[in-house]
Each structure stands twice: as structure tokens, then as C-alpha cells.
Amino acid sequence: MSDAREQLIACLPRLRRYARALTGDRTRADDLVQDTVERAWRHLASWRSDGDMRAWLFGIMHNVHVDQLRRPHLQTEALDDTLPDAKAISQADLTLDEMARALRALPDEQREVLLLVVLEDMQYDEVAALLNVPIGTVMSRLSRARQRLKVYREGGPQVPALKVIK
């Protein structure tokens, strides 16, 4: 039990990083990590001790995130009493802000795959198993995400996300 606890704690920084990139908001990311760890702790008996805890936790986080997206919620915005000094904003801050904006513009499916492969350094087969999709789907989502980011970086027209009509 203590070994599983230590492994879970060791995964927290990666969970926070992925959640932050996935949600684009520190507060929502912290809530997502907390919900993920809570669910993982409740279902710790279902984790195979010979398996990769990181992949198991990312699978739980994916499911929790999808559940949160499906659940209706109020959009809130944190109040900031201080006004930023325009001269204090550095070029690096603008670049990071632009990247965050570009990531948020990606469809959820593409953003998830991109973050898991690029940020979390997961293999395609691991991502496919985690998201329960074929490996070809992972590869095409990653390719489309990279293409959209390239177009965004070059200032080209943004291609709207396709919508499935039933």
C-alpha cells in the first residue's frame, strides 16, 4: 500500500502539468487533479501493481475530464485587482500566451493526443490504449493538431472544427 502511495505521489507533478495544459486554467486543473487522485485512491485495489501507474492515472484523468465536460457548469472568472503594466509583459509571456490560446483552439480530441505525446512523452500505443481508440486515430489526430498549430503560428486562416451531425 505504501509503495502504491509513493508511486501515486510521484505522478502528481505530471498529472498537474497535463491537467493544466488540458484545461488551460490553474483552478480547473487543480480540481481535475484532485478528482483524479480521489477516484484513483478509491479504486486503488483495481490497479495492477505490475502495471504502469502513470498510464492508469492518466486514464482516470481522461475519464474525469470527459465527465466534467459533459456536466453543465457555470463559467467563472477569477477577479484580479491589479492591472498589468504593459511594459512588464515580456515577449516570452506573449509567446506562452499565444501557445496556450492555440492549444485551446484545438478540438479536445486533438489537444489530448498532442499533450500526451508531446508533453507527457507517451508512445502512440500507450495513448491509443489510454483513450481507447485505434493507433491510427492517435496518429491522425496528432497530425491534424500539429498542422493546425503550424497554420496558427504562420498566421493563416483557422480551419473550423468539423461537427458531426446526427
For each residue, the residues with C-beta under 8 A, 3 or more apart:
1: 4 5 44
2: 5 6
3: 6 7 49
4: 1 7 8 44 47 49 53
5: 1 2 8 9
6: 2 3 9 10
7: 3 4 10 11 53
8: 4 5 11 12 37 40 41 53 57
9: 5 6 12
10: 6 7
11: 7 8 14 15 53 54 57
12: 8 9 15 16 33 37
13: 16 17
14: 11 17 18 54 120
15: 11 12 18 19 33 36 37 57 58 61
16: 12 13 19 20 29 30 33
17: 13 14 20 21 119 120
18: 14 15 21 22 58 61 115 116 119 120
19: 15 16 22 23 28 29 30 32 33 36 61 65
20: 16 17 23 24 25 26 29
21: 17 18 24 103 115 119
22: 18 19 29 32 61 65 111 112 115
23: 19 20 28 29 32 65
24: 20 21 28 100 103 104
25: 20 28 29
26: 20 29 30
27: 30 31 78
28: 19 23 24 25 31 32
29: 16 19 20 22 23 25 26 32 33
30: 16 19 26 27 33 34
31: 27 28 34 35
32: 19 22 23 28 29 35 36 61 64 65 68
33: 12 15 16 19 29 30 36 37 61
34: 30 31 37 38
35: 31 32 38 39 64 68
36: 15 19 32 33 39 40 57 60 61 64
37: 8 12 15 33 34 40 41 57
38: 34 35 41 42
39: 35 36 42 43 60 64
40: 8 36 37 43 44 47 56 57 60
41: 8 37 38 44
42: 38 39
43: 39 40 46 47 60
44: 1 4 40 41 47
45:
46: 43
47: 4 40 43 44 51 53 56
48: 51
49: 3 4
50:
51: 47 48 55 56
52: 55 56
53: 4 7 8 11 47 56 57
54: 11 14 57 58
55: 51 52 58 59 122 126 129 130
56: 40 47 51 52 53 59 60
57: 8 11 15 36 37 40 53 54 60 61
58: 15 18 54 55 61 62 116 120 122 130
59: 55 56 62 63 130
60: 36 39 40 43 56 57 63 64
61: 15 18 19 22 32 33 36 57 58 64 65
62: 58 59 65 66 112 130 131
63: 59 60 66 67
64: 32 35 36 39 60 61 67 68
65: 19 22 23 32 61 62 68 69
66: 62 63 69 70
67: 63 64 70 71
68: 32 35 64 65 71 73
69: 65 66 108
70: 66 67
71: 67 68
72:
73: 68
74:
75:
76:
77:
78: 27
79:
80:
81:
82:
83:
84: 88 89
85: 88 89
86: 89
87:
88: 84 85
89: 84 85 86 93 94
90: 93 94
91: 94 95
92: 95 96
93: 89 90 96 97
94: 89 90 91 97 98
95: 91 92 98 99
96: 92 93 99 100
97: 93 94 100 101
98: 94 95 101 102
99: 95 96 102 103
100: 24 96 97 103 104
101: 97 98 104 105
102: 98 99 105 106 148 149 152 153
103: 21 24 99 100 106 111 114 115 149
104: 24 100 101 111
105: 101 102 148 152 158
106: 102 103 110 111 114 145 148 149
107: 110 111 161
108: 69 111 112
109: 112 113 141
110: 106 107 113 114 141 142 144 145 148
111: 22 103 104 106 107 108 114 115 145
112: 22 62 108 109 115 116 131 141
113: 109 110 116 117 127 131 138 141 142 145
114: 103 106 110 111 117 118 119 141 142 145 146 149
115: 18 21 22 103 111 112 118 119 120
116: 18 58 112 113 119 120 122 126 127 130 131
117: 113 114 120 121 122 124 127 138 142
118: 114 115 121
119: 17 18 21 114 115 116
120: 14 17 18 58 115 116 117
121: 117 118
122: 55 58 116 117 126 127 130
123: 126 127
124: 117 127 128 135 138 139 142
125: 128 129 135
126: 55 116 122 123 129 130
127: 113 116 117 122 123 124 130 131 138
128: 124 125 131 132 133 134 135 137 138
129: 55 125 126 132
130: 55 58 59 62 116 122 126 127
131: 62 112 113 116 127 128 138
132: 128 129
133: 128 137 138
134: 128 137 138
135: 124 125 128 138 139
136: 139 140
137: 128 133 134 140 141
138: 113 117 124 127 128 131 133 134 135 141 142
139: 124 135 136 142 143
140: 136 137 143 144
141: 109 110 112 113 114 137 138 144 145
142: 110 113 114 117 124 138 139 145 146
143: 139 140 146 147
144: 110 140 141 147 148
145: 106 110 111 113 114 141 142 148 149
146: 114 142 143 149 150
147: 143 144 150 151
148: 102 105 106 110 144 145 151 152 158 159
149: 102 103 106 114 145 146 152 153
150: 146 147 153 154
151: 147 148 154 156 157 158 159
152: 102 105 148 149 155 156 158
153: 102 149 150
154: 150 151
155: 152
156: 151 152
157: 151
158: 105 148 151 152
159: 148 151
160:
161: 107
162:
163:
164:
165:
166:
